[in-house]
Amino acid sequence: MIIIPARLASTRFPQKVLADIGGLPMVVRTAKRVEHLDKVVVAADDEKIIEVCKEHGIEAMLTSTTHKSGTDRINECAAILNLADDELIINVQADEPFIEPEVVESLLSKLKELQKNNEPFIMGSCFNTINAEAAQDPNLVKVVLDDANNAIYFSRACIPYNSGGGATYFGHIGIYGFSKKSLKEFCNLSDAPIEDVEKLEQLRAVFHQKKITMVKVASTGFGIDTKEDLARAIEIFL
């Protein structure tokens, strides 16, 4: 199942999920990119989003306005839907209108593998290789991995620091996958100080020593974090 958390009152870019991209609201365009893969539900915090989604044939439901993160929002949605503990849930961000379906499929495949291996905690995400210039952008989150492609740390800073050893940089792609049971477990973890410092919710799992399995993908998509990103996205559809 795919759940798209959508918050109207975005701090950095208010109402961006309803911004028009080539004739469709951003959240709708994102949903339509992946709706052929699995059932899609938008978990919204405002009736405006619900109405827009329904106008375009996208299922949506109202969730609390007080959630700290998108993951907490999809956890409420999964509970309302009464999903089974072993249901695999993909969290696609509402501001990812260019997310490739192949990326979602790659993550889902890895989650199924973890489930088959009876992993006690199932959480996954994706990354790709980026250049040194892109690594300097604080809006593009970087991830450092261990030898099994599990996340060691995520940061908006340029990591690893290049002391002359020829660093390779990995960009985090804002898509997450969980089993329903692990999603609930994640959301019941206490907040981690470092997630508030970096403003990155996935650091809650790292802080509590929960494994985040990372899947390498080829992706040219980009999230809409700024008005400049929106302008770039609109240009693509001109």
Secondary structure, DSSP 4 states (H G I P E B T S, - for coil): -EEEEE-SS-SSSTTGGG-EETTEEHHHHHHHHHTTTS-EEEEESSHHHHHHHHHTT--EEE--S--SSHHHHHHHHHHHTT--TT-EEEEE-TT-TT--HHHHHHHHHHHHHHHHTT-SS-EEEEEEEE-HHHHT-TTS-EEEE-TTSBEEEEESS--S--SSS---EEEEEEEEEEEHHHHHHHHHSPPPHHHHHHT-TTHHHHHTT---EEEE---------SHHHHHHHHHHT-
